[in-house]
Structures are given as C-alpha cells and as structure tokens.
Amino acid sequence: MSRVSKLKLPFADWPADDQRLWTAAFEAGDRFEACGRGAHLAASTREMLYERYAHFLRFVSVQHRNLLTRPADERIDRRIVAEFVAWRRKSCSDMTVSIELRCLRDALALICPDADLSWLLVVARRIAATAPRRTQRYNLITSDRLYALGIALMDGAVADTDAAQRVRMRDAYVYRDGLMIALLALIPLRRRTLTTLKIGQHLVRSGDLWALDIPAADTKARRPLDYPISKELSVRIDVYLERFRCRIPGANTHTGLWASHLGGTTCAPAIGATVRKRTRSAFGFGVSPHRFRHAAASFWAIHDPVNVRGTKDLLGHASLLTTEKHYIMAQSRLAGRTLAHAVHKLRRVD
C-alpha cells in the first residue's frame, strides 16, 4: 500500500452513497436548474475538502470499518472524533488537526446538509486555542533583497553563456528561477496563481512592456488582478522567452511561463521547493513564495508607511485586517532600529 493510500481512502473505495453525494455536491447547474452545494467552490478548495474527508474515511476504514455501511452523518460523534484526533496527532500538529476538523465539517455539510455539526467546530476551536504557537517573523527579509537575488541569478546565467551565445540547460533553469524570484519580489502572487501563468493569456504585451492580466477565476479572492511590469523586468522577460526558455525540454509544447524539465509547466510544490532552495543558498534560510507577500508588506510599511494601505491591493487582500499585522511588525522593527541608533550615538558622545 502506498503512503498516499495509507493516509487517504481512494475515492473508488468510498461507500457508494458517499461517492454519489460527493459528485452531486459539485454538479454545475444553470439559471433554470439547481446546482450542487459546492459548485461555487474553487478547484483548490474542493481538493482540500476531498483530502480531509478522505483522511477521515481512511481512519474509519482502519479503526471502525463497520461504520462504512452506515450513512455519513451517523459515522461521526464525539467519541469517534476524539479517536480521529488521537490518530491524526501521530503525524501532524494540533493546528493541522484543528484545520482538518473544520474541513471535515465543511465536507460533511456538502453531503449531509441537514446534520447539526456545530459541535465539531467548537472542538476544532478548542484544539486550535491550546495548540503551541510559533513566533511569526514576517520581516526577516524584504522585497529589495529578494529582487536583488533574482537579478543576480539572471545576470549570472547570462554571464555563463559562452562567446557563441549558446545557452546551457543549467543556465536556462538558473535564469528561469531568477526571473521567478524577481517577479515575485515586485508582484507577490499567491503560489497557485503564479503556477497558472501562461504566455499570451496572463502574461500579455502592453506596448513595449509586459503586464499581468489575471482573471478572477485564477485568484483566491475571486477578484481580477492587473499588474504592469517594470521596464527592467520586461526586458529580462524578453531575454527569457527568446534565449532561455526554449532550452528547457518540451517548453515549445505549451504556453506555461515556468517551463519544467519534465516537459510541462512547473507545479506548485516544485515552485515552492525551487524558491526555497535558491533563497536558502543566498541568505542561509529558505524563503517560501508566500513569505514574499510578507516581505512586500514589510518593505512598504517601512519605506512608505503613509501609503501602506496600498499593500492591500498589491496582495489582493479582501480586508485591511490581513495587511495591518505586517504594518505593525514592520513599524516595531523600525522603532527598534531608531532606539539602537540613539543608544549607539549616545555611547559615542560619552
């Protein structure tokens, strides 16, 4: 049995009623026909709910297989949930367990809309409230340093080409990664959106420059995004498309911006691993694509605090509440620097 099947019960092994109800929950309708309760959910949300429910069904199949013959809403009670929590705690943190319980509640709401599962949310909140917290340090890196790294990688790849301007495959990957990092530093997209970028569809010409035109369907907040790309980076995109991307195997068979050595578009996990690897090599610690968003908010709050509200639109946040925590952390960092400068100045006077 594979590791994946040990964690999740494959859909084909779900009880027949669960399969039918789950499929019906995502059926799309039209203006005259009703649609499933989950038809409006994004593909990533559907996948997340599927995985969490499959985790639960795997647990049931291992610990209480007889329950699979019962309706979905009759398989779950406080005792079963307590056993499920203990089972999941063997391989993940309490915060992850809390998230799984919330997703399990949402998944069951799709196939058992009449069941009262409010108590499950209470359990999830209690576990989250007592879960150990890791100190979040969003301001360890800022966009200017990340952008400089991206430029350095691209310049290094160009410098490594020989006198005949022949591009090695290794240099093509370095240039691609540098462009990815520089673009993220200026336009900190979510990883899923970054992964879906296609030439001519999302990356489009705007006069002599390039721009990103991202439809609502490809964003988490379901709002379209439109970003102009600077002249410096537009020139480097031209170089990537003309000289480097074509050296990646299979790049001419698709329009994905981030061509993969496997012949298709680089997947989200691979993008995350690549960015962390390049940043770890440069800074001594890995920076995930999501932390580029924190870096942008911190940089803006430090250098232009008066207009920091613009960060909300840059990051595609639906609310300023998400942005404010970066502003507060960046301001505390700036205050700390001011105090340190004053102390050092006083010591020199003494």
Residue frames as qw, qx, qy, qz and C-alpha x, y, z in Angstrom:
[[0.000, 0.887, 0.461, 0.000, 0.00, 0.00, 0.00],
 [0.400, 0.506, -0.029, 0.763, 1.40, 3.42, -0.98],
 [0.220, -0.173, -0.463, 0.841, 1.92, 6.19, 1.54],
 [0.285, -0.089, -0.162, -0.941, -0.89, 8.21, -0.06],
 [0.636, -0.270, -0.586, -0.425, -3.41, 5.37, 0.26],
 [0.490, -0.228, -0.698, 0.469, -2.36, 4.86, 3.88],
 [0.052, -0.175, -0.300, 0.936, -3.35, 8.44, 4.65],
 [0.471, 0.253, -0.009, -0.845, -6.37, 8.83, 2.37],
 [0.580, 0.241, 0.774, -0.078, -9.04, 6.38, 1.28],
 [0.082, -0.046, 0.609, 0.787, -9.17, 6.45, -2.54],
 [0.489, 0.145, 0.025, -0.860, -12.45, 7.72, -3.98],
 [0.610, 0.088, -0.677, -0.401, -13.13, 4.35, -5.62],
 [0.408, -0.104, -0.858, 0.295, -13.13, 2.76, -2.15],
 [0.262, -0.064, 0.335, -0.903, -15.57, 5.23, -0.63],
 [0.353, 0.358, 0.817, -0.282, -19.04, 3.91, 0.20],
 [0.239, 0.418, 0.670, 0.566, -21.30, 4.14, -2.85],
 [0.098, -0.881, -0.462, 0.005, -23.60, 6.68, -1.17],
 [0.371, -0.721, 0.083, 0.579, -20.65, 8.91, -0.32],
 [0.371, -0.039, 0.566, 0.735, -19.42, 8.81, -3.90],
 [0.109, 0.633, 0.658, 0.393, -22.86, 9.70, -5.23],
 [0.224, -0.903, -0.323, 0.172, -23.46, 12.52, -2.76],
 [0.435, -0.552, 0.223, 0.675, -19.97, 13.94, -3.21],
 [0.311, 0.169, 0.610, 0.709, -20.30, 14.01, -7.00],
 [0.017, -0.761, -0.596, -0.255, -23.76, 15.59, -6.78],
 [0.349, -0.783, -0.215, 0.467, -22.44, 18.29, -4.42],
 [0.263, -0.496, 0.332, 0.758, -20.26, 19.73, -7.18],
 [0.394, 0.465, 0.694, 0.382, -22.61, 19.41, -10.14],
 [0.029, -0.210, 0.078, 0.974, -22.96, 22.68, -12.01],
 [0.308, 0.634, 0.698, -0.129, -26.41, 23.91, -12.90],
 [0.192, 0.309, 0.315, 0.876, -27.73, 26.82, -14.90],
 [0.212, -0.119, 0.173, -0.954, -30.28, 29.54, -14.35],
 [0.716, -0.147, -0.268, -0.627, -33.12, 27.02, -14.61],
 [0.874, -0.135, -0.466, 0.033, -31.61, 24.05, -12.81],
 [0.567, -0.794, 0.205, -0.079, -30.33, 23.81, -9.26],
 [0.562, 0.551, -0.570, 0.236, -26.62, 23.18, -8.79],
 [0.765, -0.237, -0.523, 0.293, -24.74, 21.30, -6.10],
 [0.440, -0.883, -0.132, 0.094, -23.99, 22.95, -2.77],
 [0.578, -0.553, 0.292, 0.525, -20.29, 23.03, -3.58],
 [0.650, 0.572, 0.363, 0.346, -20.50, 24.03, -7.23],
 [0.096, 0.980, -0.025, 0.171, -19.29, 27.55, -6.43],
 [0.652, -0.663, 0.286, 0.232, -16.12, 26.37, -4.69],
 [0.279, 0.777, -0.529, -0.193, -12.72, 26.81, -6.31],
 [0.867, 0.220, -0.446, -0.012, -10.87, 23.72, -7.50],
 [0.311, 0.392, -0.675, 0.542, -8.25, 24.13, -4.77],
 [0.472, -0.265, 0.444, -0.714, -10.96, 24.27, -2.08],
 [0.915, 0.053, -0.136, -0.377, -12.65, 21.18, -3.47],
 [0.708, 0.325, -0.587, 0.221, -9.33, 19.34, -3.43],
 [0.002, 0.385, -0.635, 0.669, -8.67, 20.38, 0.16],
 [0.693, -0.157, 0.289, -0.641, -12.10, 19.22, 1.35],
 [0.904, 0.192, -0.332, -0.189, -11.70, 15.97, -0.58],
 [0.501, 0.376, -0.678, 0.385, -8.33, 15.23, 1.01],
 [0.229, -0.312, 0.592, -0.707, -9.59, 15.94, 4.54],
 [0.829, -0.034, 0.130, -0.543, -12.68, 13.80, 4.12],
 [0.834, 0.297, -0.464, -0.014, -10.56, 11.04, 2.57],
 [0.159, 0.412, -0.722, 0.532, -8.33, 11.20, 5.68],
 [0.548, -0.185, 0.461, -0.673, -11.36, 10.67, 7.87],
 [0.911, 0.151, -0.107, -0.370, -12.67, 7.78, 5.77],
 [0.597, 0.396, -0.666, 0.206, -9.25, 6.12, 5.90],
 [0.141, -0.318, 0.693, -0.632, -9.37, 6.35, 9.69],
 [0.757, -0.014, 0.246, -0.605, -12.88, 4.86, 9.74],
 [0.859, 0.298, -0.369, -0.194, -11.86, 2.05, 7.39],
 [0.443, 0.374, -0.725, 0.372, -8.94, 1.15, 9.67],
 [0.059, -0.162, 0.695, -0.698, -10.45, 1.65, 13.11],
 [0.470, 0.276, 0.600, -0.585, -14.22, 1.19, 12.63],
 [0.027, 0.085, -0.760, -0.643, -14.77, -0.47, 9.27],
 [0.052, 0.479, 0.875, -0.039, -18.32, -1.49, 10.16],
 [0.080, 0.665, 0.295, -0.682, -19.30, 2.21, 10.19],
 [0.005, -0.253, 0.550, 0.796, -18.74, 2.47, 6.43],
 [0.045, -0.359, -0.881, -0.305, -22.06, 0.71, 5.91],
 [0.073, -0.714, -0.571, 0.397, -23.91, 3.48, 7.77],
 [0.267, 0.890, 0.239, 0.282, -24.93, 6.92, 6.42],
 [0.484, 0.443, -0.241, 0.715, -22.23, 9.56, 6.58],
 [0.248, -0.629, 0.173, -0.716, -23.86, 11.61, 9.35],
 [0.868, -0.434, -0.014, -0.241, -24.20, 8.51, 11.54],
 [0.852, 0.168, -0.302, 0.394, -20.49, 7.69, 11.43],
 [0.332, 0.390, -0.311, 0.801, -19.40, 10.69, 13.43],
 [0.528, -0.791, -0.273, -0.145, -19.89, 11.57, 17.07],
 [0.207, -0.896, 0.348, -0.184, -17.73, 12.98, 19.85],
 [0.799, -0.374, 0.461, 0.092, -16.15, 9.62, 20.66],
 [0.814, 0.395, 0.284, 0.318, -15.21, 8.94, 17.03],
 [0.269, 0.908, -0.091, 0.309, -13.82, 12.45, 16.66],
 [0.489, -0.773, 0.400, -0.060, -11.72, 12.03, 19.81],
 [0.849, -0.099, 0.461, 0.238, -10.23, 8.83, 18.36],
 [0.633, 0.675, 0.192, 0.327, -9.68, 10.53, 14.99],
 [0.046, -0.957, 0.225, -0.180, -7.85, 13.41, 16.67],
 [0.660, -0.558, 0.496, 0.082, -5.57, 10.99, 18.52],
 [0.837, 0.249, 0.412, 0.261, -4.94, 9.13, 15.25],
 [0.464, 0.818, 0.071, 0.332, -4.01, 12.30, 13.33],
 [0.307, -0.914, 0.261, -0.052, -1.84, 13.65, 16.14],
 [0.852, -0.232, 0.365, 0.296, 0.62, 10.85, 15.44],
 [0.639, 0.254, 0.396, 0.609, 1.58, 12.51, 12.15],
 [0.173, 0.624, 0.208, 0.734, 0.67, 16.20, 12.37],
 [0.127, 0.069, -0.442, 0.885, 0.42, 19.16, 14.74],
 [0.082, 0.525, 0.720, -0.446, -2.60, 20.26, 16.74],
 [0.226, 0.537, -0.052, -0.811, -3.08, 23.27, 14.48],
 [0.247, 0.176, -0.772, -0.558, -3.25, 20.96, 11.48],
 [0.059, -0.306, -0.942, 0.123, -5.71, 18.73, 13.32],
 [0.159, 0.555, 0.420, -0.700, -7.88, 21.77, 14.01],
 [0.284, 0.425, -0.391, -0.765, -7.85, 22.71, 10.33],
 [0.175, -0.001, -0.939, -0.295, -8.74, 19.15, 9.37],
 [0.052, 0.435, 0.821, -0.366, -11.75, 19.15, 11.69],
 [0.252, 0.564, 0.100, -0.780, -13.00, 22.40, 10.20],
 [0.300, 0.330, -0.649, -0.616, -12.61, 20.99, 6.71],
 [0.064, -0.149, -0.987, 0.001, -14.26, 17.74, 7.76],
 [0.201, 0.528, 0.575, -0.593, -17.24, 19.74, 9.00],
 [0.324, 0.546, -0.208, -0.745, -17.42, 21.62, 5.69],
 [0.197, 0.182, -0.878, -0.396, -17.11, 18.39, 3.70],
 [0.029, 0.311, 0.929, -0.198, -19.89, 16.71, 5.66],
 [0.258, 0.537, 0.305, -0.743, -22.08, 19.80, 5.22],
 [0.299, 0.362, -0.542, -0.697, -21.93, 19.19, 1.47],
 [0.389, -0.008, -0.876, -0.285, -23.22, 15.64, 1.65],
 [0.323, -0.486, -0.783, 0.218, -25.24, 15.85, 4.88],
 [0.031, 0.437, 0.053, 0.897, -26.75, 19.35, 4.76],
 [0.582, -0.596, -0.264, -0.486, -29.38, 18.57, 7.40],
 [0.775, -0.256, -0.452, 0.361, -26.93, 17.28, 10.02],
 [0.270, -0.945, 0.070, -0.172, -26.10, 19.51, 13.00],
 [0.846, 0.085, -0.199, 0.488, -22.32, 19.57, 13.14],
 [0.045, -0.905, 0.111, -0.409, -21.87, 22.85, 15.01],
 [0.755, -0.624, 0.202, 0.021, -20.23, 20.97, 17.89],
 [0.873, 0.149, 0.132, 0.446, -17.44, 19.85, 15.57],
 [0.303, 0.756, -0.043, 0.579, -16.45, 23.48, 15.00],
 [0.503, -0.808, 0.161, -0.262, -16.34, 24.01, 18.78],
 [0.914, -0.265, 0.193, 0.240, -13.95, 21.07, 19.14],
 [0.685, 0.466, 0.084, 0.553, -11.74, 22.45, 16.35],
 [0.009, -0.862, 0.088, -0.499, -11.60, 25.86, 18.02],
 [0.710, -0.674, 0.185, -0.080, -10.65, 24.37, 21.39],
 [0.897, -0.020, 0.172, 0.406, -7.79, 22.39, 19.85],
 [0.466, 0.651, 0.051, 0.597, -6.57, 25.47, 17.99],
 [0.287, -0.888, 0.069, -0.353, -6.73, 27.59, 21.16],
 [0.739, -0.598, 0.309, 0.039, -4.41, 25.23, 23.03],
 [0.878, 0.351, 0.047, 0.322, -2.06, 24.47, 20.12],
 [0.554, -0.483, 0.111, 0.669, 1.56, 25.64, 20.55],
 [0.375, 0.917, 0.107, -0.080, 2.25, 28.85, 18.66],
 [0.716, 0.046, 0.152, 0.680, 5.33, 29.53, 16.58],
 [0.097, -0.732, -0.038, 0.673, 6.59, 33.08, 16.56],
 [0.613, 0.661, 0.362, 0.238, 5.89, 34.57, 13.16],
 [0.332, -0.609, 0.202, 0.691, 8.77, 36.65, 11.80],
 [0.601, 0.691, 0.393, 0.085, 7.50, 38.08, 8.58],
 [0.168, 0.979, -0.114, -0.019, 10.09, 40.86, 8.48],
 [0.722, -0.420, 0.403, 0.375, 13.31, 38.86, 8.33],
 [0.424, 0.048, 0.575, 0.698, 13.54, 39.59, 4.62],
 [0.298, 0.685, 0.219, -0.628, 12.22, 42.41, 2.45],
 [0.742, 0.603, 0.290, -0.042, 11.42, 42.74, -1.24],
 [0.235, 0.898, -0.353, -0.115, 14.53, 44.69, -2.16],
 [0.327, -0.510, 0.793, 0.065, 16.85, 41.85, -1.12],
 [0.699, 0.230, 0.675, -0.049, 14.70, 39.26, -2.88],
 [0.571, 0.807, 0.079, -0.126, 14.60, 41.32, -6.07],
 [0.021, 0.815, -0.566, -0.121, 18.38, 41.76, -5.97],
 [0.549, -0.222, 0.805, 0.042, 18.79, 37.99, -5.69],
 [0.710, 0.518, 0.471, -0.075, 16.57, 37.41, -8.73],
 [0.386, 0.897, -0.188, -0.109, 18.56, 39.92, -10.79],
 [0.230, -0.668, 0.703, 0.084, 21.86, 38.38, -9.68],
 [0.683, 0.040, 0.729, 0.015, 20.73, 34.90, -10.73],
 [0.654, 0.706, 0.270, -0.038, 19.67, 36.13, -14.17],
 [0.176, 0.904, -0.380, -0.080, 22.87, 38.11, -14.66],
 [0.456, -0.471, 0.753, 0.064, 24.90, 35.06, -13.62],
 [0.747, 0.297, 0.595, 0.016, 23.11, 32.87, -16.17],
 [0.515, 0.857, 0.012, -0.030, 23.79, 35.40, -18.94],
 [0.088, -0.831, 0.546, 0.057, 27.45, 35.70, -17.92],
 [0.627, -0.258, 0.734, 0.041, 27.86, 31.91, -18.06],
 [0.790, 0.559, 0.242, -0.063, 26.87, 31.68, -21.73],
 [0.687, -0.177, 0.352, 0.611, 29.88, 31.21, -24.00],
 [0.083, -0.424, 0.281, 0.857, 31.19, 33.54, -26.67],
 [0.073, -0.132, -0.779, -0.608, 28.92, 31.94, -29.26],
 [0.456, -0.109, 0.154, -0.870, 25.93, 32.83, -27.09],
 [0.599, -0.114, -0.759, -0.228, 24.99, 29.17, -26.67],
 [0.511, -0.471, 0.307, -0.650, 22.84, 28.61, -23.63],
 [0.242, 0.092, -0.954, 0.148, 23.34, 25.53, -21.49],
 [0.513, -0.496, -0.627, -0.312, 20.32, 23.87, -19.97],
 [0.514, -0.405, -0.518, 0.550, 21.62, 24.57, -16.46],
 [0.127, -0.081, -0.032, 0.988, 21.79, 28.28, -17.25],
 [0.321, -0.361, -0.530, -0.697, 18.22, 28.18, -18.55],
 [0.565, -0.546, -0.616, 0.052, 16.98, 26.91, -15.17],
 [0.412, -0.313, -0.302, 0.800, 19.03, 29.50, -13.27],
 [0.039, -0.101, -0.212, -0.971, 17.61, 32.31, -15.41],
 [0.451, -0.459, -0.622, -0.446, 14.06, 30.97, -15.02],
 [0.559, -0.514, -0.559, 0.335, 14.44, 30.79, -11.25],
 [0.290, -0.183, -0.129, 0.931, 15.92, 34.28, -11.09],
 [0.202, -0.258, -0.385, -0.863, 13.04, 35.69, -13.12],
 [0.530, -0.508, -0.660, -0.159, 10.56, 33.91, -10.90],
 [0.500, -0.445, -0.437, 0.601, 12.12, 35.37, -7.74],
 [0.139, -0.065, 0.060, 0.986, 12.38, 38.89, -9.17],
 [0.314, -0.369, -0.527, -0.698, 8.78, 38.81, -10.40],
 [0.559, -0.543, -0.622, 0.072, 7.55, 37.57, -7.03],
 [0.405, -0.279, -0.303, 0.816, 9.51, 40.32, -5.28],
 [0.070, 0.011, -0.152, -0.986, 7.70, 43.00, -7.30],
 [0.649, -0.122, -0.254, -0.706, 4.35, 41.25, -7.72],
 [0.124, -0.231, 0.909, -0.325, 3.94, 38.79, -4.81],
 [0.694, -0.049, -0.398, -0.597, 1.32, 36.48, -6.25],
 [0.777, -0.267, 0.484, -0.301, -0.04, 33.51, -4.38],
 [0.301, -0.343, 0.844, 0.282, 1.67, 30.30, -5.41],
 [0.534, 0.406, 0.741, -0.015, -1.39, 28.83, -7.14],
 [0.385, 0.881, 0.129, -0.240, -1.80, 31.97, -9.25],
 [0.080, -0.742, 0.576, 0.335, 1.92, 32.07, -10.02],
 [0.484, -0.089, 0.854, 0.170, 1.80, 28.45, -11.18],
 [0.535, 0.576, 0.616, -0.052, -1.04, 29.06, -13.66],
 [0.107, 0.775, -0.169, -0.599, 0.62, 31.96, -15.52],
 [0.713, 0.321, 0.544, 0.304, 0.53, 31.43, -19.28],
 [0.214, -0.289, 0.331, 0.872, 2.22, 33.43, -22.01],
 [0.132, -0.161, -0.581, -0.786, -0.32, 35.35, -24.06],
 [0.433, -0.568, -0.659, -0.238, -3.12, 34.65, -21.59],
 [0.520, -0.776, -0.263, 0.242, -1.93, 36.01, -18.24],
 [0.428, -0.495, 0.242, 0.716, 1.41, 37.46, -19.34],
 [0.484, 0.734, 0.445, 0.172, 0.49, 39.91, -22.09],
 [0.438, 0.168, 0.131, 0.873, 2.14, 42.69, -24.06],
 [0.044, -0.899, -0.374, 0.222, 1.30, 46.28, -23.14],
 [0.235, 0.944, -0.219, -0.069, 3.14, 48.40, -25.67],
 [0.474, 0.595, -0.615, 0.210, 6.87, 47.85, -25.18],
 [0.224, -0.387, 0.739, -0.503, 6.31, 46.38, -21.73],
 [0.411, -0.190, -0.885, -0.109, 4.77, 43.24, -20.31],
 [0.446, -0.310, 0.282, -0.791, 1.84, 43.11, -17.90],
 [0.029, -0.109, -0.982, 0.153, -0.03, 40.51, -15.89],
 [0.540, -0.103, -0.141, -0.823, -3.76, 40.23, -16.58],
 [0.091, 0.003, -0.974, 0.207, -5.16, 37.66, -14.17],
 [0.485, -0.376, -0.446, -0.652, -8.88, 36.82, -14.27],
 [0.553, -0.463, 0.336, -0.606, -10.93, 36.38, -11.12],
 [0.969, -0.041, -0.150, -0.191, -11.12, 32.61, -11.64],
 [0.783, 0.255, -0.394, 0.409, -7.35, 32.33, -11.06],
 [0.049, 0.483, -0.443, 0.753, -7.25, 34.28, -7.78],
 [0.245, -0.210, -0.863, 0.389, -8.12, 33.25, -4.24],
 [0.123, 0.364, 0.415, -0.825, -10.26, 36.32, -3.54],
 [0.372, 0.551, 0.723, 0.188, -12.12, 35.85, -6.83],
 [0.126, 0.920, 0.079, -0.363, -11.15, 39.33, -7.96],
 [0.761, 0.547, 0.053, 0.343, -9.29, 40.08, -11.20],
 [0.505, -0.686, 0.154, 0.501, -5.74, 41.40, -10.87],
 [0.610, 0.732, 0.093, 0.289, -3.86, 43.62, -13.32],
 [0.549, -0.695, 0.163, 0.436, -0.19, 44.47, -12.78],
 [0.515, 0.824, -0.230, 0.044, 2.13, 46.45, -15.07],
 [0.889, -0.212, 0.057, 0.401, 5.67, 45.07, -15.19],
 [0.202, -0.848, 0.200, 0.447, 8.62, 47.43, -14.96],
 [0.568, 0.749, -0.303, -0.154, 10.81, 48.17, -17.97],
 [0.067, -0.605, 0.791, -0.066, 13.83, 46.45, -16.42],
 [0.541, -0.043, 0.817, -0.196, 11.93, 43.25, -15.75],
 [0.735, 0.569, 0.184, -0.321, 10.09, 43.40, -19.09],
 [0.381, 0.725, -0.557, -0.139, 13.45, 43.39, -20.89],
 [0.190, -0.377, 0.895, -0.143, 14.52, 40.37, -18.86],
 [0.714, 0.256, 0.559, -0.335, 11.27, 38.58, -19.70],
 [0.648, 0.687, -0.195, -0.264, 12.09, 39.13, -23.39],
 [0.138, 0.608, -0.781, 0.016, 15.52, 37.59, -22.84],
 [0.494, -0.110, 0.812, -0.292, 13.97, 34.61, -21.03],
 [0.751, 0.442, 0.365, -0.327, 11.43, 33.94, -23.78],
 [0.581, 0.746, -0.275, -0.175, 13.90, 34.44, -26.65],
 [0.339, 0.626, -0.690, 0.131, 17.03, 32.75, -25.32],
 [0.128, -0.331, 0.843, -0.404, 16.50, 30.66, -22.19],
 [0.713, 0.059, 0.428, -0.552, 13.00, 29.17, -22.05],
 [0.803, 0.433, -0.272, -0.307, 13.48, 27.36, -25.38],
 [0.311, 0.483, -0.802, 0.167, 16.42, 25.43, -23.86],
 [0.465, -0.146, 0.715, -0.501, 14.13, 23.72, -21.34],
 [0.003, 0.045, 0.948, 0.315, 12.91, 20.37, -22.75],
 [0.006, -0.538, -0.839, -0.082, 9.33, 20.48, -24.01],
 [0.035, -0.478, -0.267, 0.836, 8.93, 24.22, -23.49],
 [0.185, 0.167, -0.450, -0.857, 7.71, 24.67, -27.08],
 [0.230, -0.281, -0.896, -0.257, 4.76, 22.33, -26.48],
 [0.271, -0.728, -0.613, 0.142, 2.90, 24.58, -24.02],
 [0.119, 0.748, 0.054, 0.650, 2.45, 28.23, -23.03],
 [0.664, -0.692, -0.234, 0.160, 3.15, 27.89, -19.31],
 [0.090, 0.939, -0.275, 0.188, 5.56, 30.63, -18.24],
 [0.379, -0.641, 0.656, -0.120, 7.56, 28.40, -15.89],
 [0.809, 0.309, -0.457, -0.203, 8.66, 25.54, -18.11],
 [0.744, -0.486, 0.438, -0.138, 9.62, 22.33, -16.29],
 [0.001, -0.495, 0.838, 0.229, 12.34, 19.78, -17.05],
 [0.459, 0.144, 0.864, -0.152, 9.52, 17.22, -17.16],
 [0.152, 0.214, 0.719, 0.643, 8.14, 18.74, -20.34],
 [0.142, -0.754, -0.593, -0.246, 5.22, 20.69, -18.91],
 [0.125, -0.792, 0.091, -0.591, 4.57, 23.57, -16.55],
 [0.280, 0.192, -0.739, 0.582, 6.34, 23.57, -13.18],
 [0.496, -0.583, -0.621, -0.166, 3.87, 22.51, -10.50],
 [0.327, -0.852, 0.037, -0.408, 3.18, 24.49, -7.32],
 [0.828, -0.532, 0.110, 0.140, 5.20, 22.22, -4.94],
 [0.783, 0.170, 0.124, 0.585, 8.18, 22.33, -7.31],
 [0.159, 0.779, 0.034, 0.606, 8.00, 26.13, -7.49],
 [0.569, -0.794, 0.067, -0.204, 7.97, 26.30, -3.70],
 [0.890, -0.282, 0.147, 0.327, 10.95, 23.96, -3.42],
 [0.626, 0.458, 0.113, 0.621, 12.88, 25.87, -6.09],
 [0.052, -0.851, 0.016, -0.523, 12.36, 29.28, -4.49],
 [0.710, -0.690, 0.128, -0.055, 13.28, 27.98, -1.04],
 [0.888, -0.027, 0.131, 0.439, 16.43, 26.34, -2.40],
 [0.456, 0.595, 0.053, 0.660, 17.65, 29.48, -4.19],
 [0.255, -0.843, 0.067, -0.470, 16.92, 31.76, -1.22],
 [0.846, -0.519, 0.089, 0.085, 18.47, 29.35, 1.28],
 [0.803, 0.175, 0.071, 0.565, 21.65, 29.28, -0.79],
 [0.256, 0.661, 0.027, 0.705, 21.76, 33.09, -0.85],
 [0.319, -0.701, 0.129, -0.625, 20.57, 34.03, 2.65],
 [0.098, 0.250, -0.866, 0.422, 21.16, 30.95, 4.78],
 [0.352, 0.266, 0.754, -0.486, 17.42, 30.36, 5.25],
 [0.140, 0.320, 0.794, 0.498, 14.69, 29.43, 2.82],
 [0.279, 0.281, 0.180, -0.901, 12.00, 31.91, 1.84],
 [0.360, 0.389, 0.846, 0.063, 8.76, 30.34, 0.64],
 [0.098, 0.407, 0.488, 0.766, 6.72, 32.02, -2.13],
 [0.318, -0.789, -0.507, -0.140, 4.11, 33.03, 0.46],
 [0.516, -0.611, -0.156, 0.580, 6.72, 34.86, 2.52],
 [0.317, 0.200, 0.311, 0.873, 7.35, 37.11, -0.49],
 [0.210, -0.733, -0.463, -0.453, 3.95, 38.58, 0.36],
 [0.577, -0.732, -0.227, 0.283, 5.06, 39.26, 3.93],
 [0.567, -0.170, 0.143, 0.793, 8.30, 40.75, 2.59],
 [0.138, 0.493, 0.401, 0.760, 6.38, 43.14, 0.33],
 [0.384, -0.816, -0.376, -0.215, 4.10, 44.29, 3.14],
 [0.650, -0.582, -0.093, 0.480, 7.05, 44.83, 5.49],
 [0.480, 0.069, 0.246, 0.839, 9.06, 46.71, 2.86],
 [0.028, -0.648, -0.409, -0.642, 6.15, 49.01, 2.04],
 [0.510, -0.795, -0.327, -0.012, 5.34, 49.66, 5.70],
 [0.644, -0.437, -0.002, 0.628, 8.96, 50.62, 6.44],
 [0.379, -0.014, 0.320, 0.868, 9.64, 52.80, 3.40],
 [0.183, -0.263, -0.323, -0.890, 6.22, 54.32, 2.73],
 [0.051, -0.285, -0.854, 0.432, 4.07, 53.99, 5.88],
 [0.299, 0.311, 0.142, -0.891, 1.76, 56.82, 4.81],
 [0.632, 0.285, -0.355, -0.627, 0.53, 54.82, 1.80],
 [0.140, -0.232, 0.958, -0.095, 0.77, 51.38, 3.37],
 [0.650, 0.290, 0.492, -0.500, -2.91, 50.75, 2.67],
 [0.572, 0.562, -0.407, -0.437, -1.88, 50.19, -0.94],
 [0.063, -0.325, 0.943, -0.026, -0.43, 46.87, 0.18],
 [0.590, 0.232, 0.636, -0.439, -3.98, 45.53, 0.41],
 [0.700, 0.616, -0.001, -0.361, -4.46, 45.93, -3.34],
 [0.234, 0.635, -0.724, -0.131, -0.96, 44.71, -4.18],
 [0.143, -0.192, 0.956, -0.170, -1.54, 41.46, -2.30],
 [0.452, -0.189, -0.668, -0.561, -5.16, 41.08, -3.36],
 [0.082, -0.176, -0.816, 0.545, -6.40, 41.09, 0.23],
 [0.189, -0.626, -0.638, -0.408, -10.13, 41.43, 0.68],
 [0.448, -0.861, -0.237, -0.046, -9.66, 43.22, 4.01],
 [0.172, 0.795, -0.390, 0.432, -7.12, 45.57, 5.58],
 [0.751, -0.569, 0.264, -0.205, -7.10, 43.40, 8.69],
 [0.960, 0.077, 0.090, 0.255, -4.81, 40.92, 6.94],
 [0.525, 0.643, -0.112, 0.546, -2.43, 43.71, 5.93],
 [0.298, -0.874, 0.129, -0.361, -2.30, 45.53, 9.27],
 [0.867, -0.459, 0.130, 0.142, -0.27, 42.86, 11.09],
 [0.760, 0.262, 0.082, 0.590, 2.59, 43.36, 8.63],
 [0.089, 0.808, -0.009, 0.583, 2.42, 47.13, 9.16],
 [0.619, -0.755, 0.104, -0.189, 2.59, 46.71, 12.95],
 [0.906, -0.221, 0.145, 0.331, 5.52, 44.28, 12.79],
 [0.598, 0.487, 0.079, 0.631, 7.42, 46.49, 10.33],
 [0.123, -0.859, 0.042, -0.495, 6.88, 49.57, 12.47],
 [0.767, -0.627, 0.133, 0.020, 8.17, 47.77, 15.56],
 [0.844, 0.081, 0.132, 0.514, 11.27, 46.81, 13.59],
 [0.315, 0.699, 0.051, 0.640, 11.76, 50.45, 12.51],
 [0.442, -0.840, 0.060, -0.307, 11.29, 51.65, 16.10],
 [0.889, -0.370, 0.112, 0.244, 13.88, 49.14, 17.29],
 [0.683, 0.349, 0.087, 0.636, 16.39, 50.45, 14.76],
 [0.005, -0.833, -0.019, -0.554, 15.72, 54.04, 15.87],
 [0.679, -0.721, 0.097, -0.094, 16.32, 53.15, 19.51],
 [0.889, -0.112, 0.131, 0.423, 19.52, 51.25, 18.68],
 [0.475, 0.591, 0.071, 0.648, 20.80, 54.19, 16.63],
 [0.265, -0.864, 0.039, -0.426, 20.10, 56.60, 19.51],
 [0.829, -0.539, 0.116, 0.095, 21.86, 54.34, 22.04],
 [0.813, 0.127, 0.128, 0.553, 24.95, 53.95, 19.82],
 [0.239, 0.754, 0.051, 0.610, 25.06, 57.72, 19.22],
 [0.502, -0.824, 0.078, -0.250, 24.91, 58.40, 22.96],
 [0.892, -0.317, 0.128, 0.297, 27.73, 55.93, 23.62],
 [0.646, 0.413, 0.084, 0.636, 29.94, 57.71, 21.06],
 [0.080, -0.852, 0.010, -0.518, 29.25, 61.05, 22.78],
 [0.725, -0.676, 0.122, -0.054, 30.17, 59.63, 26.18]]
